[in-house]
Amino acid sequence: MGASRSSTKQAIASEVWRLLAEFTFTRFQSGDHFGILREMGLTPGHMKALAVLDPDEPRPMRAMADALSCDASMVTWLVDRMEERGLVERLALPSDRRVKTVALTTLGVATRDRLMSAVYEPPPELLSLDTTSLETLRSQLSKLPAASGSLWSRGSAPTPSASSASAVGDS
């Protein structure tokens, strides 16, 4: 009986994971953030690079490569494109001038904030759920551990816009 319950739980968990992944990937590929990326001539890789940069602290290029799980040459390409668009600047580390760090410019911080707001804006399909369903979903998902090194920590996630907040409250 335990094996049957275990396989049923596995099957349900697999279906939930598939549904979450399909919804997220579909919405992510058509969200407003893609318009911002296109407008700036950037890729999703640039968005991730902007996400791992702290607006208040330059980051060494090697640390960016580690955070992005990619080769240093890929970070060089990403940073070159972002530097061309005025989003970042390369700086020498004061304690070791051989080490190059990457710092967000004022435009880079503003672009990062715009992207973050667009990414976290709830899609219409989610807003169509009633408040009780949303609260249940939030309660269950909040039990899952946050990924270490995740993009834009929960603390920096934007608050819902007034239109989103009122749409949720209307259900």
Legacy VTK file of the C-alpha trace (Angstrom):
# vtk DataFile Version 3.0
C-alpha trace
ASCII
DATASET POLYDATA
POINTS 171 float
0.000 0.000 0.000
2.909 2.365 0.790
4.428 1.802 -2.655
1.136 2.680 -4.344
0.793 5.863 -2.315
4.419 6.729 -3.088
3.977 6.211 -6.843
0.731 8.216 -6.767
2.474 11.060 -4.937
5.327 10.891 -7.465
2.856 11.025 -10.368
0.988 13.980 -8.872
4.235 15.830 -8.100
5.431 15.189 -11.665
2.208 16.579 -13.108
2.298 19.643 -10.834
5.917 20.295 -11.778
5.110 19.913 -15.499
2.151 22.296 -15.220
4.215 24.873 -13.318
7.068 24.616 -15.814
4.822 24.848 -18.886
2.922 27.830 -17.510
6.079 29.623 -16.402
8.031 29.003 -19.605
5.099 29.993 -21.807
4.443 33.198 -19.879
8.129 33.986 -19.550
8.609 33.770 -23.311
5.803 36.234 -23.987
6.060 38.663 -21.060
6.544 42.415 -21.206
10.201 41.964 -20.285
10.844 40.620 -23.800
9.705 43.936 -25.247
12.165 45.747 -23.003
14.952 43.369 -24.072
14.122 43.835 -27.778
13.965 47.611 -27.350
17.493 47.561 -25.909
18.861 44.912 -28.304
19.480 42.519 -25.417
18.943 38.809 -24.838
17.563 36.827 -21.886
21.213 36.184 -20.992
21.706 39.932 -20.556
18.660 40.048 -18.300
20.141 37.340 -16.119
23.481 39.180 -16.069
21.738 42.381 -14.957
19.934 40.376 -12.284
23.134 39.078 -10.685
24.625 42.564 -10.437
24.057 44.399 -7.173
23.285 48.071 -7.835
25.421 49.058 -4.847
28.444 46.814 -5.327
30.548 46.107 -8.436
31.062 42.400 -9.092
34.206 40.715 -10.428
33.736 39.182 -13.876
34.796 35.751 -12.550
32.068 35.943 -9.877
29.552 36.816 -12.598
30.602 33.750 -14.578
30.128 31.600 -11.482
26.718 33.138 -10.717
25.598 32.657 -14.323
27.078 29.139 -14.570
28.902 30.007 -17.751
32.369 30.465 -19.152
34.251 33.711 -18.538
34.289 34.380 -22.305
30.479 34.411 -22.303
30.486 37.000 -19.504
32.925 39.088 -21.528
30.506 39.007 -24.488
27.506 39.884 -22.276
29.360 42.713 -20.542
30.657 44.058 -23.893
27.063 44.366 -25.200
25.791 45.914 -21.945
28.724 48.337 -21.871
27.972 49.387 -25.489
24.426 50.255 -24.383
25.575 52.207 -21.339
24.156 49.734 -18.811
27.430 48.785 -17.096
31.005 49.928 -16.799
34.157 47.969 -16.136
36.222 49.064 -13.163
39.523 47.884 -11.743
39.344 46.366 -8.268
41.167 48.879 -5.996
42.988 46.105 -4.114
44.065 44.291 -7.314
43.975 46.320 -10.525
44.299 43.102 -12.584
40.760 42.116 -11.543
37.983 43.769 -13.538
34.661 44.369 -11.855
31.350 45.252 -13.465
29.194 48.036 -12.063
25.706 49.043 -13.081
25.356 52.578 -14.421
22.347 54.742 -13.627
20.759 53.519 -16.876
21.656 49.930 -15.927
19.925 50.233 -12.557
16.836 51.742 -14.205
16.789 49.005 -16.873
17.265 46.290 -14.251
14.362 47.744 -12.237
12.118 47.916 -15.336
12.918 44.301 -16.199
12.348 43.151 -12.630
8.961 44.863 -12.495
7.954 43.328 -15.828
9.092 39.831 -14.811
7.189 39.965 -11.522
3.988 41.484 -12.917
1.411 38.698 -12.540
0.009 37.437 -15.845
-3.725 37.721 -16.581
-4.198 33.963 -16.223
-3.013 34.127 -12.626
-5.103 37.209 -11.898
-8.169 35.352 -13.196
-7.995 32.964 -10.230
-10.167 33.832 -7.232
-8.528 35.212 -4.091
-8.935 31.977 -2.126
-7.188 29.981 -4.842
-4.364 32.521 -5.007
-3.936 32.457 -1.218
-3.844 28.633 -1.250
-1.330 28.603 -4.089
0.828 31.201 -2.323
0.680 29.259 0.939
1.770 26.008 -0.711
4.477 27.531 -2.911
5.937 29.473 0.025
6.685 26.115 1.691
9.211 25.339 -1.036
12.791 26.421 -0.325
14.064 29.441 -2.191
16.883 28.640 -4.581
20.259 29.853 -3.428
21.631 32.403 -5.821
18.207 32.943 -7.328
17.659 35.991 -9.461
16.423 39.026 -7.622
15.945 37.931 -4.045
12.439 37.914 -2.610
13.278 41.006 -0.612
13.888 43.008 -3.790
10.786 41.809 -5.622
8.548 44.718 -6.525
5.261 45.191 -4.790
2.210 44.492 -6.947
1.035 47.403 -9.015
-2.233 49.068 -8.068
-3.968 47.510 -11.081
-2.794 44.028 -10.101
-3.731 44.499 -6.453
-7.233 45.678 -7.325
-7.736 42.869 -9.838
-6.892 40.302 -7.174
-9.139 41.958 -4.615
-12.077 41.967 -7.065
-12.371 38.197 -7.220
LINES 1 172
171 0 1 2 3 4 5 6 7 8 9 10 11 12 13 14 15 16 17 18 19 20 21 22 23 24 25 26 27 28 29 30 31 32 33 34 35 36 37 38 39 40 41 42 43 44 45 46 47 48 49 50 51 52 53 54 55 56 57 58 59 60 61 62 63 64 65 66 67 68 69 70 71 72 73 74 75 76 77 78 79 80 81 82 83 84 85 86 87 88 89 90 91 92 93 94 95 96 97 98 99 100 101 102 103 104 105 106 107 108 109 110 111 112 113 114 115 116 117 118 119 120 121 122 123 124 125 126 127 128 129 130 131 132 133 134 135 136 137 138 139 140 141 142 143 144 145 146 147 148 149 150 151 152 153 154 155 156 157 158 159 160 161 162 163 164 165 166 167 168 169 170
